[in-house]
Amino acid sequence: MTPGRRVAVDATDYDLRMASHSHDHATPALEAGSAVAPARSVTVLVYSSNEATRRRIITALGPSPEAGVVLKYVEAGRGDEVVRLCDAGGIDIAILDGEAAPTGGMGLARQLKDELDDPPPVLLVVGRRDDAWLGTWSRAEAIVSHPLDAVQIQKAVSSLIAGDAVPAAH
């Protein structure tokens, strides 16, 4: 993705809360001699102060947004955890809930971009489509809005994985 480029995509409502644990939705190993390339593993940090929102985001994305990609989820329910996990490295994409409290995803996205040498691309989940402009302020690479739509959030994540921008859904 080109630096400074942002995408907005409508998405469905997903409430995630800090459990600070990982969910590995890995596929079985390929058998020897298989012509199919192994799946690429992508680590996705999902942040929200609401556990139900985290569950909805993970459920909407599922184990793989596209062929050849397997998602590994790391959950966080506090802003300081997000900063620590992203600073440690190994996070490929951060999905941040703009409605989280007390630390909102918008401010957290901006903090990651300002303070970390190599922050992951950020998908910001905002309360409504009209809040997408806040994603620009936060410097998020992609934006989806509540209510979350599984197809739209999968498109946004696939775009971040590929490094491409996708047009905003209407």
C-alpha positions in Angstrom: 0.0 0.0 0.0 1.2 3.5 -0.8 2.1 5.4 2.3 -0.6 8.0 3.2 -3.2 6.1 1.2 -6.4 5.2 3.0 -9.3 3.0 2.1 -12.8 3.0 3.7 -15.0 -0.1 3.6 -18.3 -0.7 5.3 -18.2 -3.5 7.8 -20.4 -5.1 10.4 -20.6 -4.7 14.1 -18.0 -6.7 16.0 -17.3 -6.4 19.7 -13.9 -7.6 20.8 -12.5 -7.4 24.3 -9.1 -8.2 25.9 -8.5 -11.8 26.5 -4.9 -11.4 25.5 -4.7 -14.8 24.0 -4.1 -16.2 20.5 -6.3 -18.2 18.2 -4.5 -20.1 15.5 -6.8 -21.0 12.7 -4.1 -23.0 10.9 -4.9 -25.5 8.2 -3.5 -29.0 8.2 0.0 -29.4 6.9 0.3 -30.3 3.2 1.2 -33.8 2.4 4.6 -34.4 0.8 4.6 -34.1 -2.9 1.5 -31.8 -2.9 1.4 -29.3 -5.8 -0.3 -26.8 -3.6 1.9 -24.1 -2.1 1.7 -23.8 1.7 -0.6 -21.2 3.1 0.9 -17.9 4.2 0.4 -17.2 7.9 -0.7 -13.7 8.8 -0.8 -12.6 12.4 -3.8 -10.2 13.1 -4.0 -8.2 16.3 -7.7 -7.6 17.2 -8.2 -4.8 19.7 -11.4 -3.8 21.5 -12.3 -3.3 25.1 -15.4 -5.4 24.4 -14.9 -9.1 24.1 -18.1 -9.6 22.1 -16.8 -7.1 19.5 -13.5 -9.0 19.2 -15.5 -12.2 18.7 -17.6 -10.6 15.9 -14.5 -9.4 14.1 -12.8 -12.8 14.3 -15.9 -14.5 13.2 -16.4 -12.2 10.3 -12.9 -12.7 9.1 -12.8 -16.5 9.7 -9.7 -18.6 9.3 -8.8 -17.2 5.9 -10.0 -14.1 4.0 -8.6 -15.6 0.7 -7.0 -18.7 -0.7 -3.4 -19.3 0.4 -3.7 -17.2 3.6 -4.2 -18.4 7.1 -5.0 -15.9 9.9 -3.5 -16.2 13.4 -5.4 -14.0 15.9 -3.9 -12.2 18.9 -6.5 -10.4 21.0 -6.0 -7.4 23.2 -8.5 -5.5 25.4 -6.2 -2.7 26.6 -4.4 0.0 24.6 -1.1 -0.6 26.4 -1.2 -4.2 25.3 -1.6 -3.1 21.7 1.4 -0.8 21.9 3.5 -3.5 23.6 2.5 -6.3 21.1 3.1 -4.1 18.0 6.4 -2.8 19.4 7.6 -6.4 19.9 7.0 -7.2 16.3 5.3 -10.1 14.6 2.0 -8.4 14.1 1.2 -8.2 10.4 -2.1 -6.3 10.7 -3.8 -4.5 13.6 -7.6 -4.2 13.7 -8.5 -1.5 16.1 -12.0 -0.7 17.5 -12.6 3.0 17.2 -15.4 2.7 19.8 -13.2 1.0 22.5 -12.9 2.7 25.9 -11.0 4.1 27.7 -8.5 3.9 24.9 -10.1 4.3 21.5 -8.7 2.7 18.3 -8.4 6.1 16.5 -6.0 7.6 19.0 -4.2 4.3 19.4 -3.7 4.0 15.6 -2.2 7.5 15.5 0.0 6.6 18.5 1.3 3.5 16.8 2.2 5.5 13.6 3.8 8.3 15.7 5.8 6.2 18.1 6.8 2.9 16.5 9.6 2.6 13.9 7.7 -0.1 11.9 4.0 -0.1 12.8 1.7 -2.7 11.2 -0.9 -1.6 8.8 -4.1 -0.6 10.7 -7.7 -1.4 9.9 -9.9 0.9 11.9 -13.5 -0.1 12.8 -15.5 3.1 13.3 -19.0 3.5 14.7 -20.6 4.7 11.5 -19.7 5.4 7.8 -19.7 9.2 8.5 -16.9 8.7 11.0 -14.5 7.5 8.2 -12.8 10.9 8.1 -11.4 10.1 11.6 -9.5 7.3 10.0 -7.6 9.8 7.9 -6.7 11.7 11.1 -5.6 8.4 12.8 -3.5 7.5 9.7 -5.2 4.1 9.5 -4.6 2.3 6.1 -8.1 1.0 5.9 -11.5 1.8 7.5 -14.7 -0.2 8.0 -17.8 0.8 9.8 -20.4 -0.8 11.9 -22.5 -2.8 11.3 -19.7 -5.1 10.1 -20.2 -7.0 6.9 -18.0 -10.1 6.6 -17.3 -9.6 2.9 -16.2 -6.0 3.3 -13.9 -6.7 6.3 -12.4 -9.7 4.4 -11.8 -7.4 1.4 -10.2 -4.8 3.6 -7.9 -7.3 5.2 -7.0 -9.0 1.9 -6.1 -5.5 0.6 -3.8 -4.9 3.5 -2.2 -8.3 3.1 -1.6 -7.5 -0.6 -0.5 -4.0 0.1 -3.2 -2.7 -2.3 -6.0 -0.1 -1.7 -9.6 -1.1 -2.3 -12.4 1.3 -3.1 -14.7 2.2 -0.3 -18.0 0.3 -0.3 -21.2 2.3 -0.6 
